[in-house]
Amino acid sequence: MKVRLTSLLVGAIALFTATIASAQPSQLNLTRGATDISRQVYDLHMLVFYICVAIGVVVFSVMFISIVLHRKSRGVKPAKFHDNVKVEIAWTVIPFLILIGMAVPATITLIKMDDTSESDLSVLITGSQWRWHYSYLDYDVEYLSNLATPREQIYGRLPRTENYLLEVDRPLVIPTGKKVRFLITSDDVIHSWWVPEFAVKKDANPGYINEAWTRVDEPGIFRGQCAELCGRDHGFMPIVVIAKEPADFEEWIRGEEQRLADRRAEEERLLSMEMDKDELMRIGQQVHLSQCAACHQPNGQGIPGVFPAVAGSDVALNDRARHIEVIVNGVAGSAMQSFRNNLSMSEIAAVVTYQRNAWGNDTGDVVQAADIHNHIQGNQ
């Protein structure tokens, strides 16, 4: 009987081992990640896992052997004994030592994960419903990162691609071999910036700044998501990080700084000129579809009981100043965020013009970048 029981136990262990060996790593376990910290987290996870497996094998082996070999049907009579001091000391000391063995490496890893000192680059990450804003504090570079998956794929009108819901129009770019500090906050509700291959997952809380860091050794593309339920489009808030060699990163930074300088120069130029209505409508439609359609729908009808309609609304038909104010500064206590730092004044002018003349609104109003500039200056 003992030989048969041992054979069954060995066979079960062999089957379990074969199942793990034949499966893909990502199907059954964490990934090792792309950073030293993520690999330490993986090793810590495996250490605890193996300890738990060993404890489980010992405990359940003793339990099943006792149940089978010492059952009443075999005529075995229960032993009668009282407390055993040596046994009680053993089952107190051994678990204590096991916990210490797990706590020491866990504490060392956690301390390293929270050490953001001596960073080479700092990036302010701001979550907004439902996009990320990246600002490089060491450079004059900032931009929004939006979901790039076409709505036609989301609605099932087009086949889904490999990176469905995990692609953005403008990824975060960082250099390899450098310690990058992330300062994470939010404009509205609680979000969570999570990139599994960095072992970084930090909540973005309104009014607070949480810190995290990473150092990527090799160039690559790394994807993540918002990991905190943050509203209707929570599932449409991906993160993409591209790690570049330092020389390539510096070249990219120079290009982005030039792009921002050109944008500001263009903004200054537009303040002194007027765009025709057709151009405003064209740009405004693009801005509405990329920034506003998630809540207010491409047709301006909104979502009843959740997000108000723009089509036929009193603000869009009658109150131009209020319309500009809502887009520039948002609405406190609601999901309507401020677009003052996310859109240029010409883009805000265009989307206001579009919303006041689309879907049957037909007010005939034309709003220029100078109108947005004057509104902002008058409210400072």
Summary of the structure (lengths in Angstrom):
residues: 380
radius of gyration: 29.4
end to end distance: 87.2
largest distance: 101.5
contacts: 1085
relative contact order: 0.09
helix: 48%
strand: 17%
